[in-house]
Amino acid sequence: MTIKVTPRELSGVVVLDMSGRITLGESSARLREMVRDLLSQGKKNILLNLGDVSYIDSSGLGELVASFTTVKNQGGQLKLLNLTKKVSDLLQVTRLFTVFEVHDNEAAAIQSF
């Protein structure tokens, strides 16, 4: 199963609602393309809603970090929303909690930009 990404914009923040699995190949490439497209349109505040993401492999994780770095280098911010227990545990184990700003509440996340 590939990743499904639905973008929507709230108060100048683009929320990417993601569902499925972020794994090597098409789904991590899709994430990369979406982020690049948003940046090319001048949209630099990006919130990844991972509430329906069931699994992220090491390649998917690498893509999240690469996207974060790309956005940051362009003067933007990329934050995470609604992590599942599995994804949250993965960020704990890989120490990426220190890299990403993570939110459970969408309204609060939007306000944090």
C-alpha positions in Angstrom: 0.0 0.0 0.0 1.3 3.4 -0.9 1.0 6.6 1.0 -2.0 8.9 0.4 -1.4 12.6 0.9 -4.2 15.2 1.1 -3.0 18.8 1.4 -5.2 21.6 2.9 -4.3 25.1 4.0 -5.2 26.7 7.3 -4.0 30.2 8.4 -1.0 30.1 6.1 0.1 26.6 7.2 -0.2 23.7 4.8 -1.4 20.5 6.5 -0.5 17.3 4.7 -3.0 14.6 5.9 -1.1 11.4 5.3 -2.4 7.8 5.5 -0.8 4.5 4.7 2.9 3.6 5.0 6.0 5.7 4.4 8.5 3.3 2.9 11.3 3.0 0.4 10.2 3.9 -3.1 7.1 5.6 -4.2 5.7 6.8 -0.9 8.9 8.5 0.3 9.4 10.0 -3.2 5.8 11.3 -3.0 6.5 13.0 0.3 9.7 14.6 -1.2 7.8 15.9 -4.2 4.9 17.3 -2.2 7.4 19.2 0.1 9.4 20.5 -2.9 6.2 21.7 -4.7 5.0 23.5 -1.6 8.4 25.3 -1.2 8.4 26.2 -4.9 5.0 27.9 -4.3 6.5 29.8 -1.4 4.6 27.8 1.2 7.1 27.2 4.0 5.0 26.3 7.0 4.3 22.6 6.7 2.5 20.3 9.2 2.6 16.6 8.6 -0.5 14.9 10.0 0.7 11.3 10.6 -2.5 10.1 12.4 -3.3 7.5 9.8 0.3 6.5 9.0 0.6 2.9 10.1 4.3 2.3 9.4 7.5 4.2 8.6 10.6 2.3 7.6 14.2 3.6 7.8 13.9 5.1 4.3 10.7 6.9 5.2 12.3 8.2 8.3 15.2 9.4 6.3 12.8 11.2 4.0 11.1 12.9 6.9 14.5 14.2 8.1 15.5 15.2 4.6 12.2 17.1 4.2 12.7 18.8 7.6 16.2 19.9 6.5 15.1 21.1 3.1 12.3 23.2 4.6 14.5 24.6 7.3 17.2 25.6 4.8 14.6 27.6 2.9 13.6 29.4 6.1 10.5 27.4 6.8 9.3 25.1 9.4 8.1 21.5 9.2 6.3 20.0 12.2 4.6 16.7 13.0 1.0 16.1 14.2 -0.9 13.2 15.6 1.7 10.5 15.8 0.5 6.9 16.3 2.1 5.0 19.2 4.2 3.0 16.7 5.6 6.1 15.0 6.0 7.9 18.3 8.1 5.0 19.6 10.2 5.0 16.5 11.0 8.7 17.0 11.9 7.9 20.6 14.2 5.1 19.7 15.9 7.0 16.9 16.2 10.1 19.1 14.4 12.2 16.4 12.1 13.6 19.0 15.0 16.1 19.6 14.8 17.1 15.9 11.0 17.4 15.2 8.5 19.5 16.9 5.6 17.2 17.6 1.9 18.2 18.4 -1.2 16.2 19.3 -3.6 19.1 18.8 -4.0 20.6 15.3 -5.2 24.0 16.4 -2.2 24.4 18.8 0.1 23.1 16.1 -1.2 25.7 13.6 -0.7 28.5 16.3 2.9 27.4 16.9 4.1 28.6 13.5 
